[in-house]
């Protein structure tokens, strides 16, 4: 470890692996280290033995669940939006050659005690059981307005200015009921809470268009998912980095982030060895995770996310026997500030044994009784064969890293997709390199 590197990357989570892959491709000399003996960090997919070792140390997985190697259970439940930024990164880097994708079969929303499909066109809005007759007409007009909008043609604006008017104003113009606003804002624009309503409408318009264009691309839902679990994503970017000369060291303890008298980054110490580099990128767990390291508080806790991995022996009721789906429970439906998400996959995605379904229920923690907070989501699953619950802090860095060359990524949030991960990648990339990350646009092949 005597060589000097351009960048040392700590942790093999998805964010870190994308960055090391992109930096290696740009010709940077990258060393990537992880304290674990597997790739993925918090965004890994675990086999049965690893799952039980993590949540039930000393307990053997029951034989009735099938073979160990049939399982790849995600720790962080997220889907890829078909037309989203993550898809662009996958295509731009060509890591799609290491991956196969399958569609997620359904996108649902919980309303008034029932699960219903999320409508994404004016035709689906007209058929949706989510609305009464008059509300359907209003929703149809709203979707037509979105579809016909052209920035350069004021005739399509109907008196609305997306950059000045709030989303509240737009909803009021079309007379949409609170329940309809719920599924548009939360199940289509995918906001976690209602803060967006008072902000200008442009961002929400962009999010709804992203949802509808992703839906139109492959049909059943706007989401795609890699076969063999999300842990395949960081591994694929690690391969990309290795092809371009990146070096990987797993199962390596990180004992110290070494800085000079001015507090600038010099290197990383592991045991008796110190590796030198110009810059370091890493996840919050390597930088004190909310505690002071080297006399500095480098990351702070923003919130906590509760996730319950549930093993089911049946599809989720009321989802048309879907082999995979997402269900969003908007916060207003259950008297909360944040939405509850359910992500379900099955053996068709090569992540569990035949006849098993894996559903993960998650939300941002609001009280001192987090398990009670996900109860409305657990109730929708039917009988739960087994359940593994984790509560994880969400950390954000306290500085940009530009003064000391220490660049820290954010923890994975409660959103159900990868768009915020890509925002973090773009943000860290700009801070590390000084320039914007520019991506090529292309299509991804998906199994039907």
N, C-alpha and C positions, 0 to 999 in steps of 0.2 A: 504493500500500500504506500510505497514511497513516491509514486507518480503524482503529478499535480493535474487536477481536472478543471474544466471550465465550470462545471456544475456538479454538486453532490445532491442527489434527491433522496429524501428519507421517507420510507413508507411506500408500499406498492398498492395503495388505493387507486381507484380509477383516475381521479384528478391528477395524482402524481405520475401515473403511468402514461397518461395522454401527454403531459408536459415533457416527460423524459423522451418519449417517442418523437414528439415534434422537434425538440431541441437537438436530438441526435441526427434527425433528418436534415436539420439546418447546418450540420457539420460541427456541432459542439461536442466536446469530449465529456461524456456523462458517466458518473458512477452512481448506481442506484442500490440503496441498502434497505433492509427490512429486518426488524427484530424477530418476526415470525418465520417459520419454516415453510410458509405457503404464500402465494401471491394474493393480493386483493385487500389486505388490511380490513377496514370496516366494510368494504364492498365485496368481500369474498363470498363464494358459494361453498358450503361445507357438505361433506358426505355424512352419513349417519354417525359414524364414530366421532368425527370432529364436532358434530352438533351436540352430541351427548357429553363429550369432554368439556365443551364450552359451558353448557347450561346445567349438566348433571354430572359433575366430576365423580368418577368411581362407579358410575352406573352403566351397565351394558345396554345397547339398543335392543329392544325386543325383536326376536327373530321373525315375528309375524309381519313386520314392516318390510321384509324383503332384504335384498342384497345391499350391502354397503355401497357398492359402486354404482347402483342405480340412482343414487341421490346426489343432488347439487342444490342445496337449500340456501337461498339468498338471505344474507343478514339485513340488507337494505332493500326494501321492495320498491323498485322503480321500473317504469316501462319507457320505451323509446318512442317519441312522437315521430310518425313516419316522415313528415316534411320539416322536422325541427332541426336545430343546430347540431345535435349529437349525430344525426344522420349525415350531415355535411362533413363533420370531422371524420367519421368512419370512412366516407367515400374519398375525401381529400387525401387521407393517409394511406388509402388502399388496404387497411386492415380487414376490410370485408372479405378478403381472400382467405382469412383464417376462420371466418365465422359463417354460420348459417342462421337465417332468421325465420321466425314463424309469426304469423299474425296473432294478435290477441283477439279472441272471438267476440267479445262484447264490451260495450261501455254503458254503464247503468248509473242511475241516480236514485237516491231514496227520497220519497216525498209522501207525506201524510200516511206513514206506516206501510208503504208499498215500494217495491223495487220496479223501476221502469227504465226502458231503453232511453238513452239520451238522443233526442232528435237533432239532426245536424243540417237538414235542408228544409225549405218551406213545405215540401211535400210530406216529409216525416212529421213536421210540426202539426200539419193538418190531421194526421192519423194518430198522433200521440195521445195516450190516456192521461198525460200529465195536465191537460188543460181542458176547460169547458169549451163549448162551441164559439162563443164570442171572443174568448181569450185566444183561441186558435187563429182566428182571423187577424187579431192584432199581432200575434207572433209571426204569422206568415208575412205580414207587411214589414215587420222588423227584419226578418231574414232577407226579404227581397231588397230592402234598403241597403243592407250590408253587401249583398251580392252585386248590386248595381253601382255601388260607390266608385267614383273615379275622382281622384284628387283634382285633376285639371278641368273637370266638368261640373260647374256649380249647379247645373240642373239636377244632378244626382244627389245633392247635399240636403235637400228638403229643409233648408234654413239652419242646418246644424254645422257647427265648426268643431271638428274632432280635436283640434289643438287648443280650443278655448272652453268649449262646453264640457261639463262633467258628465260622467256616465249616468248620474241621477237624472240630469236634464234629458238625456237620450231616452231612458226608460220612460220618463213622464210623457215625452212627446208621443210615444207609441202606446201609452196607457197600460203598460205591462204590470201585472199583479206581482206582489212580493215573491210568491212561489215560483213564478216564471223567471223573475230576476235571479232567484237562487240557482236554478239549473243553468242559466246562461252564464252567470258570473263564476260559478264554482265547478260545474261539470263540463263546461266548454272553454271558458277563459282560464279555468283551473287556478283561480285565486284561492288562497287558504282561508281568507277572512273577508270582511266587507269593507276594508279600508279603501279599496279601489273605487267605490261608488262616488266618493267626493272628489276624485282626481279626474284630470282631463281624459276624454274618452279614447284618444288615439291608441294607447297601449292595449286597452281592452278590445278594441276593434281588431288590432293586429293579432291578438291571441285567439279570438274567435275565428278569424280567417285561417290561422295556422291549424286550428282544430278541424275546420270543415274541409280544408284542402288535404289534410292528412287522412281524413275519413274517405274522401273521394278517391284517394290514391289506391287503396287496397280493398275497400269495401266494408267489412264487418265492424271494424273499429279503427280509431286513428293510431293505434299502438302496434309496435312490433317488439319482438323479444328474441334474444339469442338462444338457440338450442344449447343445452347443458348449463344454462344459468348465467346470471350476470357476471359471475367470476371469470367468464371467458373474455369479457371486455378488457379488464386490466392486463390479463395474460397476453392478449393479442397486441396491445400497445407495447408491452414489454418485449415481444418478439420484434416489433418494428424497431425499437431502440437498439436491440442486439444486432439486427441486420446492418444498422448504420454505425456500429462500433461501440454501442453502450455496454457497460460492464455491470453485471448483477451480482449482489451478495445477499443471500437470504440467511436467516438464523444468526444475525450479527447484532450484538447488543450495541446500543449507542450510549456511551457513557458521558460524553461532554460535547457541547458546541463550543469550539475554541474561538476566542476573539482576541484582538490586539488591545493596546492601551486605549485606543480611541473607541473601542467597542465594536469595531468592524470585524466581520467574519473572516476567519483564517482557515479553519479546517474542522474536522469531526474526529473525535477520539473514540476508538473502540478497543477496550482492554489496554494493552501497552502500545498500540499503534495509533498514529494520527495521520489522516489523509488530508492533504491540502487542496483547496479549491478556491475559485474566485467568488462563487455564489453558492448558497444552499437553498433548496426548496424542500418543504416537508409538511406533513400533516400536524395538527395541533398537539398530538400525543407525544411528539418528539421535542416539544418546546414548553413543557411544564403543564400543559392542559389546565390552565387556569391558576396554576401556582407559580411563584417566582422562580426563575432559573437564572444563574449567574447575576443575581441581584435585580433582574428585570421581569416585569409582568408582560409577557409577549402575547398571550391570548386571554380573552375573557369569555365567560359563559353567557350566551345570549338567551338560551331556553333549553328545555329538555324535550326529547321525543320518546314516546313509549311505542314499542313494536311488539306485537304478539304473533309469533309464527305458529300457525294452527295446522295440525295434520288431520285431514278429513278423509272419510272413506266414501265420499259422494260429492257430486257437484253442489254448488251453492243453490239452495231453493230459489225459485222465481227468476232464474237466469237462463231459461230455455235449455237447461242441461249443458251450458257452455263448458268447454274444456279449459277455458281461461277467461278472465274478465277483470274489469275494474269497476268497483262500486264506490261512488262518492256520496257521503252523507253530509249535506251542507249544514254548517253550524246552526243556522236558524231552526232547522228541523228538530234539533235535539237540545236547544237552549244553551249553546256553547259559543265561544268566540272563534274557535278554529274548527275546520272540517275534520271528519274522520274518513280515512281511506281504507279500502279493502282491495288488495291485489291478489288474484288467484291464478295459479298455473298448475299443470298436471303432468302426467307421464308423456303426453304428446309433445312436451317440450324437453323430454329426456332429463327431468330434474327429480323424479321420484318413481317408485315402483308402480306397475299397472294397478288401476283401481284406487290409487291414492291421489288426493288433491292437496296442494299446499296453499293455504290462504294466510296472508299477513295483514293484520289490522294495525293501523298506526294513526297517531295524532300528536299534536303539540300538547305537552302537559300543562294544565291550568290550575290544578288543585294539589293537595297533599295526598290524594287517593287516586293515583293515575289509573289503576286497573279498573276502577268504576267508570272512568271516563271513556274507555273503549268498549264498555258493556253493550251499547246500542249496536256496535259493529259485530261483536261476538254473537249477539242474539240472531243476526241474520244468517249465520253460517250453518245452522242446524246442529246435530250432535258433533261435538269436537272430540276426536280420538286422543289427541295429546296437544299440549300447548307449551311454548317456550317464550317467556316474556323478558324483554330487556328494556332498560331505561337509559338512554344515552344523552349526555350533554351536547349541545350544539355550540361549538366554539368559533369565535371570529378573532383574527389578529388585531393587535392594538396599533400597529404601524404599517406603513406601505412596504417597508424593507429596503427602500432605496438608499437610506442613510447607512445601514450596516450590512447590506447584501444578504440579509436573512429574510426569505420570502415564505410566508406561511399560508397554507391553503385553509379553506373553511371546512367545517364538519358537514356531513350530509344532512340536509334538512328534511322536513316532513313532506315535501312535495312528492307527487306520485310519478314524476318524470325527471329527465336529465337536463332540462333547460338551465336550471340554476347551477348545475355542475359545469356546464359549458361556459356560463357567464363568469364563473370563478376562474376557469382555465384561461379565458380571454383576458381577464383582469390581471392575473399573475403573469401571463405571457407579456403583456404590455409593460408591466413594472420591471420584469427581468430583462427584456430585450430593448425596450424603448420604442417598439413599433407595434402596430395593430396586427392581429392574427387574421390573415386573409385566406378564405377557403374557396375551393372550387365547388360548383354545384353539379351533382349527377344523381342518378337513381340507384336504389338498393334493390337487389333481387330478394323476393320473399316467398317462402312456401305458402301455398294457400291452405 
